[in-house]
Amino acid sequence: MAKFQYSRVYVDPVDLKELDQKMKRLFKLSKQELSNEVGGWGLTTQRLAKERVPRDTGDLMKSIKAQRKGDQAVVEAGMNYAPYVEFGTGRSVDLSELDELEIPQSYAAQFKGKGNKGVNLPARPYLYNSARQALHEMLSNMNRKIKNIVK
């Protein structure tokens, strides 16, 4: 029959106090800084998308807007043809950016059309790839801030 022996672990009260302070700062970060980071994500996505969008008349570029709504941000391209530029049409529809962001492919598939007109415009991504890049930047910023708190 096996015997179990228990060990005692002593935690210095000074260490507990320091941990408690770090946890309080982390909770403060999660409320205030996360909201700021999400807003920054929207503005960064807007800037990158405006830099990348193909320009013909400039209307599509002008229609790209970021809005912060509480602790959320939304970036939209307001022209009705925006998804056709982003994803392409017909057999040229590109779903790779959606896969990267784990968005259902059915979203872009609606822009393929029925194939009656034979219009196959290549995808010219500008919005989703910008959102993905800005998301990586936001996550890096948050990781850096969390590491500084828990040092």
matplotlib code that plots the C-alpha trace (Angstrom):
import matplotlib.pyplot as plt

x = [0.0, 1.4, 1.8, 1.2, 3.2, 2.0, 4.3, 3.6, 4.1, 4.8, 4.0, 5.5, 2.7, 4.8, 4.6, 0.9, 0.5, 2.5, 0.4, -2.8, -1.5, -0.6, -4.0, -5.8, -3.7, -4.5, -8.3, -8.0, -6.1, -8.8, -11.5, -9.9, -6.9, -8.8, -11.4, -8.7, -6.9, -10.1, -10.7, -7.1, -7.6, -10.5, -8.4, -5.4, -7.7, -9.2, -5.8, -4.4, -7.5, -7.4, -3.7, -4.5, -7.8, -7.6, -8.4, -10.4, -12.6, -11.5, -15.1, -14.4, -11.4, -13.5, -16.2, -14.0, -14.9, -14.1, -16.6, -16.2, -19.4, -18.7, -16.1, -16.6, -15.2, -16.6, -14.8, -17.0, -16.6, -19.8, -20.0, -22.3, -19.5, -17.0, -17.3, -16.8, -13.5, -12.5, -13.4, -13.6, -16.5, -17.3, -14.5, -12.0, -13.6, -10.8, -11.7, -8.3, -8.6, -11.9, -10.2, -7.4, -10.0, -12.2, -15.2, -17.5, -16.8, -20.5, -20.1, -17.9, -19.5, -22.6, -20.6, -19.7, -22.9, -24.6, -22.0, -24.4, -22.5, -19.0, -17.6, -14.7, -13.0, -9.9, -10.0, -8.2, -8.2, -7.9, -10.2, -10.0, -6.2, -6.0, -8.2, -6.1, -2.8, -4.3, -5.6, -2.1, -0.7, -3.4, -2.7, 1.0, 0.3, -1.9, 0.6, 3.3, 1.1, 0.2, 3.9, 4.8, 2.0, 3.0, 6.8]
y = [0.0, 3.4, 6.2, 9.8, 12.5, 16.1, 19.1, 22.5, 25.5, 28.8, 32.0, 35.2, 37.8, 40.4, 38.2, 37.8, 41.6, 42.1, 39.6, 41.2, 44.6, 43.1, 41.5, 44.8, 46.5, 43.7, 44.1, 47.9, 47.2, 44.8, 47.4, 50.6, 49.6, 46.9, 49.4, 51.8, 49.0, 48.0, 51.6, 51.8, 48.6, 50.3, 53.3, 51.2, 49.0, 52.1, 53.6, 50.3, 49.7, 53.2, 52.7, 49.3, 49.9, 50.1, 53.6, 54.4, 57.4, 57.3, 56.8, 53.4, 54.7, 57.7, 55.3, 53.3, 54.4, 53.3, 53.8, 53.1, 51.9, 51.5, 48.8, 47.7, 49.0, 48.6, 49.3, 49.5, 50.2, 51.9, 51.4, 48.7, 47.2, 47.0, 43.2, 42.5, 44.4, 42.7, 39.1, 39.2, 37.7, 34.4, 31.8, 34.4, 34.8, 34.5, 33.2, 33.0, 36.2, 34.9, 31.6, 33.5, 35.4, 32.3, 33.9, 31.5, 31.2, 31.5, 35.2, 35.8, 33.0, 35.1, 37.4, 34.7, 35.2, 32.5, 32.5, 33.6, 36.7, 35.2, 38.1, 36.9, 39.8, 39.0, 39.7, 42.9, 42.6, 45.7, 45.5, 42.0, 41.8, 45.2, 44.0, 40.9, 42.9, 45.4, 42.6, 41.1, 44.5, 45.0, 41.5, 42.3, 45.6, 43.8, 41.1, 43.7, 45.6, 42.5, 41.4, 44.9, 44.5, 41.1, 41.8]
z = [0.0, -1.0, 1.5, 0.5, 2.0, 1.8, 1.6, 2.8, 0.7, 2.3, 0.3, 1.6, 2.3, 0.5, -2.7, -2.2, -1.9, -5.1, -7.0, -5.8, -7.0, -10.4, -10.7, -10.0, -12.7, -15.1, -14.5, -15.0, -18.3, -19.4, -19.2, -20.3, -22.5, -24.3, -25.4, -26.5, -28.4, -30.2, -31.2, -32.4, -34.4, -36.3, -37.2, -38.2, -40.4, -42.0, -42.7, -44.2, -46.3, -47.7, -48.6, -50.3, -52.1, -55.9, -57.1, -60.1, -59.1, -55.4, -54.3, -52.8, -50.8, -49.5, -48.4, -46.0, -42.5, -39.0, -36.2, -32.5, -30.7, -27.0, -26.7, -30.3, -33.6, -37.1, -40.4, -43.5, -47.2, -48.1, -51.9, -53.2, -55.3, -52.4, -51.9, -55.6, -55.5, -52.3, -53.2, -57.1, -59.1, -60.8, -60.8, -59.6, -56.1, -53.5, -50.1, -48.5, -46.4, -45.0, -44.1, -42.3, -40.2, -39.7, -41.4, -43.2, -46.9, -47.6, -47.0, -50.1, -52.1, -52.5, -54.8, -57.3, -59.2, -61.2, -64.0, -66.7, -67.7, -67.7, -65.7, -63.7, -62.0, -59.9, -56.2, -55.2, -51.4, -49.3, -46.3, -44.8, -45.1, -43.5, -40.6, -40.2, -40.0, -37.6, -35.4, -35.2, -34.2, -31.6, -30.1, -30.0, -28.2, -25.7, -25.0, -24.5, -22.0, -20.1, -19.9, -18.5, -15.8, -14.6, -14.5]

ax = plt.figure().add_subplot(projection="3d")
ax.plot(x, y, z, "-o")
ax.set_aspect("equal")
plt.show()
